[in-house]
């Protein structure tokens, strides 16, 4: 569709919404934790998109000459759009994973104790979030390392300097890793807030101590 003139971002955003909705429905069915996971993912992805778009727009032109599979010739705008779409799709998996974990945790806590206070629910979810943050970021880091390792080895064997590799190629892998890390960190508090909004009577949860 993009080759026929459709804007890539306008294709990527509906695709993210569709994939998220279908995945969560297949996993959990029509339940509250499905809604929590879905809305948390969409809100987090919106934040990721805003951050990515602002950085790409206001932090100077990126050299895309070494980005994989970019069409030639390309304009700076087209390359920016492709890179932004890459960042969004890269962050989606990690964000969905975190959203499901926190949503499941909050759902179980409310099922066990329907009178759980807001502070205890927040504390428990934050503890789980702290436990999964490190492992999730490690998964994203090593996934990007694996993706860039063949090019890294090939470049070194052909006499390309380490500085050039990081400046012209590894930059894209590092950027994808960083945006995923931001998504993971942002998704935890957002999912907690969405859980508190959906799972509990707002008057009760605010009045409990």
Secondary structure, DSSP 8 states (H G I E B T S, - for coil): -GGGT--HHHHHHHHHHHHHHHHHHHHH-SSHHHHHHHHHHHHHHHHHHHHHHHHHHHS-----TTSTT--SS--HHHHHHHHHHHHHHHHHHHHHHHHHHHHHHHHHHHHH-TT--HHHHHHHHHHHHHHHHHHHHHHHHHHHHHHHHHHHHHHHHTT--HHHHIIIIIHHHHHHHHHHHHHHHHHHHHHHHHHHHHHS-HHHHHH--
